[in-house]
Amino acid sequence: MDARQNVIVDAIMPAQVRAARGLLAWSQDKLAAASGIPKRTIARMELAEAAPQRRTVQAIRAAFESAGVEFIAENGGGPGVRLRKAAP
């Protein structure tokens, strides 16, 4: 199995990572600290320079989700992100 097949289940697109950082006003340094993933790996992922390993995607996704980001799957309108609605 190559690296690209390794992340299909948990896949998030480079644009989703950039958008999620924008929603939270996080720098790559902040995401690196929150996820435990090196900043260079995050930069390479955002530029689509390499297919990340599954554990990398899971760590990034978990960091964003714990901060309130929801990932929207491809559903005909394209993948995206949004902030979770605050509880009333």
Helices and strands as residue ranges (DSSP letters): H 3-6, H 14-24, H 28-35, H 39-46, H 54-66, E 69-72, E 80-83
